[in-house]
Each structure stands twice: as C-alpha cells, then as structure tokens.
Amino acid sequence: MSGGAAQQGDEADEARSTSELRSLSPVFCGQEEGAAVKALQRTLAIVACLFLIGQTVRHAYVLWLEPRDSVLDKYDQPLKAEIAAARSVEDLVGRYDPVRKEVDRVKAERRAADPKVSFEDVQDTEPFRSEGSLRQAIQSWEERAKEIHSLRFYSGVGLVLVLLGLTSYLRLNPWVGMTLLIVGFSELIYWTSPSFISPTIEFDRLLVNKLVLSVVSLAVSAVTIWLLGAFSRAERESR
C-alpha cells in the first residue's frame, strides 16, 4: 500500500512539474495566445456580420420596398411633392428665391403700416409656410450632402485600417493587427448605420451610398475571416 501511495505521489509531482514546464514554455504560451486571438476573432466576426447584414437588409428595404405613399398626400400642399422630386439643391434654390422675395415684400408692407407688427402668428399662412418649408428642405439637403462626403471619407479610412490590420496580423503582430481591424470595422459599421430622415432624392442618394458600402464591408469582412482562418476546420480539429 505504501509503495502504491508513493508511486501515486511521484506521478502527481511529475504531473505538476510537467504542467509548470508547459506553462513556462514559449511554444505552449504561444498556443494559448493563439487560441485567445482565435476566440476574439470569432466573436468579433459574428458581431460585425450581425450589424452589417442587418444594416444591408434595412437599406435595401427602405430604398426599394418601404411604402412611401399616404392616403393623406392628396390633402398636402403641392409644394411637398415638388420638394421630394427636386433633383438638386439648385432646383430648391430656384423655387425658394421667388418665395423669399414675396415674403420680404409682404413683411416690408406690413412693417410700413405697423412698425411693431409681429409675424409669429402668420407662419402657417402663405407665403410664409412655403418659405419655411423650402428653407428647411435646402438645409436638409446640404446636411445630407455633408453626410455623404463624411460617409465616403471615413469609410475609406476604415478600409485602409482593415488592410493595415490584415497586413500587421499576418506579418507583424497579431494583437496589433486585431486592434487595427477592430478600429477599421468599427468605422465601417458606424458610418453605414441607418439614417432616419424623410425620403427625398438626396436621402435616396445617401441610402444608395450606405447600401453599397455595407455590401463592400460585408465582402471585406468575409475575405478577412477567410484570410485569418477564424472559423477554419483545421483549427477546430487541432483542439
């Protein structure tokens, strides 16, 4: 009995020594680090695909399938349809200019009759209502144009960061590469996220840009997952 106990004790000591040596081994540490990187890759890949697929489907739905007509449209002023059909901001400015001149003329006449006159109670009457609608449409168009410019710029930055991340991961340092990949895909996901704005031609142009970049981001993510082997069968079998 005592001999068997001594043998078991020796085996336990040997197992502990082996475990300690493996923990100090660079190869074993490298394997554990590699497993951690793979786990992070899979988690981030799933999250990125969830966002990008959801956004892409929504962009396509809003652009092509979402109903935009209302039974109340026939009661709205014709100006609303003209604003929605404008092909450029110059079209809106061309409509705004004569309306603004009419507003200035009415204000001048009323101020001449009563210098203390207030115009707050006439904003829902013509030509003030049309002037306000057109001014708001022009401001909205300019905001959408700025957003399209920002979308293209920061999406380009995101793609460059993804490329640098892939290069760094494959040739330099996996953790530096993963950091750049996370930042790059975060830029792509953020700037292709949905916009909640009333439909106009410029809104549709913004939506088309986001849809295209969402599809490109999905393709880039698929290529990245394939190059990194995040879900490779060989990795699963080695475990």
PEDAJO-V65314 format. One record per pair of residues at least 6 apart in sequence whose C-alpha atoms are under 6 Angstrom apart, sorted by sequence separation. I is the first residue (numbers start at 1). J is the second residue. If there is no record, write none. Layout:
# PEDAJO-V65314
I/J  I/J
This chain:
# PEDAJO-V65314
22/28  123/129  169/177  168/177  165/177  165/180  165/181  192/210  161/180  162/181  162/184  161/184  103/127  158/184  158/187  158/188  100/131  99/131  155/188  96/134  151/191  148/206  84/200  59/211  56/211  56/214  42/230  41/230  38/230
